[in-house]
Amino acid sequence: MKVSVFGLGYVGAVTAACMTRAGHEVVGVDVQPAKLQALQQGRSPIVEPGLDALLAQAHQQGRLQATDDAAAALAHSEACIICVGTPSLASGGLNLDFVRKVCTQIAEVLSATGKSQILVLRSTMLPGSTRSLAAECFASLQQRGQVELLFAPEFLREGSAVADFEQPSLAAMGTADGTAPRNSAVLALFGGQPSLLTWEGAELLKYACNSWHAMKVAFANEVGRLGKHLQLDSRKVMEVLCQDSRLNISSHYLRPGAPFGGSCLPKDLSALIAMGRREGLALPLLEATTQSNQAHAQTLLRLVLRSGCRRVGILGLSFKAGTDDLRGSPMVELAEQLLAAGHELRIHDPQLHLAQLHGANAAEMQRRLPRLAGLLCSNAQQVLDHSELLVISQRCVEYAQLQTWAQPQHHVLDVMGWSQLQELNCHQEGICW
Ligand SMILES: NC(=O)c1ccc[n+]([C@@H]2O[C@H](COP(=O)([O-])OP(=O)(O)OC[C@H]3O[C@@H](n4cnc5c(N)ncnc54)[C@H](O)[C@@H]3O)[C@@H](O)[C@H]2O)c1
């Protein structure tokens, strides 16, 4: 394809160079003369392994031009990739001035020339930015079908940017409605088969990735501080932690849904935090993890209260599916709070047989939900018949049955991420979606 790249910094220079290697013809646009001169001479404007060689080759083959003239670049290109900076404002917020300026400039050129263009925003921008730029700059061009606007987050890392561009760890493409772009040729520019999201979804994905990476570093460093304090080699501890690719380094525990609970995570986290406090160690991430979980449990309660329904059913009471362990269960906490607020409850959990509860599990049930025996139903239909609102934390009923029983006046609150529930013919809502 014929491609223009606006902004020739770390992202733009690598993008331009790698696209020439893939056989595309590229024009780079920047406002800094030194960067333009470097590219015109086949040199890299930044220090990045492998980039000099790629740019020299592109220069030799005549595949890469560089200019400060936006109109000339657009005259040459079918797809335009925007990689200008989005720095922080003094307030900590995001400065979209460079992106807005480039978008305005591009819109003016395309309006004047009538040329069509696929526009791909790659600068990191907060959810909602692409949609507001679309309205601000490209509304009439989009209506005329002259512009297709996409948001494709960039995941390269400086220092291995060329390798990361060629073999991205993740590829995602945001479109206005989350469906495939009209012109599928553009997908090939970014390595073939990116996951499709809406503009906002793709924007959030980039921030979710970076926050996740930052949290991993902070977490490893908190374990590190603890280790050093205990005269342990935390590098070795974390190395062994990383050997577990089933639970630790995996997609486990990364799905939005219920607050965490059970007899281990809350207890062990609070023991570690207590030890940190006793020893004078700052462990703010671990402390915040507990606070975040409490905030999530509060959100769950608020969603139930906001529904205005007084008769509530709970499907799944134990702390997770496949066990009768009630200790630390977020659903037990919800039940306690709803009973205290005067709601009428019915509960179904196929794993739960009160006569078979023993020890700490039975004691916790007695302490927190002494009336549980009178609330338990032996099947889900009894719960549905009684309830205006059904809170589903486990799949303890077949979808087909739920479909038959659910009436339009029912409210369903999905806490587990059961996507089929969205098709039920009643009011339904998810805890995080
Ligand atoms: N650097 C990274 O590792 C990385 C990785 C992924 C995503 N990102 C995101 O990509 C975007 C770009 O990052 P970067 O590190 O390449 O930024 P950068 O500051 O290195 O480069 C931005 C370039 O845009 C140019 N520019 C500014 N206004 C322009 C205009 N009107 N017309 C043409 N060019 C203009 C600047 O002169 C500069 O060369 C940011 O949103 C960043 O958050 C960066």
The ligand as an ORCA input file, in Angstrom:
! r2SCAN-3c Opt
* xyz 0 1
  N       7.363      5.236     22.794
  C       6.761      4.074     23.002
  O       7.373      3.073     23.388
  C       5.316      3.931     22.698
  C       4.745      2.645     22.605
  C       3.388      2.528     22.309
  C       2.613      3.658     22.126
  N       3.184      4.899     22.252
  C       2.331      6.065     22.011
  O       2.546      6.465     20.667
  C       2.482      7.896     20.556
  C       3.806      8.427     20.015
  O       4.830      8.117     20.916
  P       6.351      8.417     20.580
  O       7.129      7.889     21.737
  O       6.660      7.930     19.214
  O       6.338     10.010     20.609
  P       7.513     11.007     20.179
  O       7.359     12.201     21.022
  O       8.822     10.281     20.163
  O       7.163     11.357     18.675
  C       6.092     12.141     18.305
  C       6.451     12.827     17.004
  O       5.317     13.522     16.534
  C       5.789     14.698     15.894
  N       4.720     15.667     15.691
  C       4.153     16.504     16.597
  N       3.245     17.295     15.996
  C       3.207     16.947     14.686
  C       2.483     17.403     13.560
  N       1.583     18.366     13.659
  N       2.701     16.816     12.387
  C       3.606     15.826     12.266
  N       4.351     15.367     13.294
  C       4.152     15.927     14.489
  C       6.882     15.177     16.828
  O       7.747     16.105     16.203
  C       7.580     13.859     17.154
  O       8.629     13.580     16.254
  C       2.142      8.390     21.960
  O       0.763      8.520     22.080
  C       2.649      7.273     22.849
  O       1.962      7.254     24.093
  C       4.510      5.047     22.505
*
